[in-house]
């Protein structure tokens, strides 16, 4: 078998790896409705898991630690569900109330484009972005998405219970199998620690950005500042492009309810506050926390969103770190690939050996 493997040309090996990768990704895409909730549950359990060993060190039985992890995970899910429910409900109500103003803005944009000499077809396509039918369609799809999230929440709650119980069992793997399994255990521990650091950094900066945006919008008298603050917090977990996703809705609402001057001020405030924190400061902390380059983090958002849907934008970095841990960190010959992805520890560990 070794001789056969050695005789396979490098180009053929690359093609085989690519083919296997494509087949795997197609499978993930087809099962994205199950994979997404599973990944969310796994991340939440990873974040909450340190509570279990802490309870065990206090002398409590193992089942008490598992129960504590489950309860903490449910609290996290409940807080997220309340925030999203509040934001979506208020957003739908606000857009419904502002429908006449949105229609007027659409007509004004179309007339303004006509005065500029923009072709009628192009002008109608641009103004159609803010058309009443498009907005109603968006609200309908948003409501359908909420129902989909509610269905996914059932799977997440079940996954959390099973994973929390199994995590306590897997923690004894090194005691059972000894030194032979330590490299795998170390890789998984390192991965889990990186995921926790990543979300701690994101949550910290998300709160800062949300507070700044909410206060600024309140001062500017933009409707529903808390909704846009929640949106800023959530979109902060989307690397690189989350800032844009959180900017557009409040800027449009400011234009509709106030005037273009207020909308411009909103854009300026978001650029100054969000770009400073999310683009200039936060990536440095993220890079130090998980060891991933800016280019890879941006590509991860696009890639995983395509593979498993909108949840992929939030889970992009944890999923990329998981792929790196499974495929690269166990292979000494892939140190340069790990360094290329932003993992400077790989070089330091190699030099230490």
Secondary structure, 3 states (H helix, E strand, C coil): CHHHHHHCCHHHHHHHHHHHHHHHHHHHHHCHHHHHHHHHHHHHHHHHCHHHHHHHHCCCCHHHHHHHHHHHHHHHHHHHHHHHHHHHHHHHHHHHHCHHHHHHHHHHHHHHHHHCCCCHHHHHHHHHHHCHHHHHHHHHHHHHHHHHHHHHHHHHHHHHHHHHHHHHHHCCHHHHHHHHHHHHHHHHHHHHHHHHHHHHHHHHHHHHHHHHHHHHHHHCCCCCHHHHHHHHHHHCCCCCCHHHHHHHHHHHHHHHHCCHHHHHHHHHHHHHHHHHHHHHHHHHHHHHHHCCCHHHHHHHHHHHHHHHCCHHHHCHHHHHHHHHHHHCCCCHHHHHHHHHCCCHHHHHHHHHC
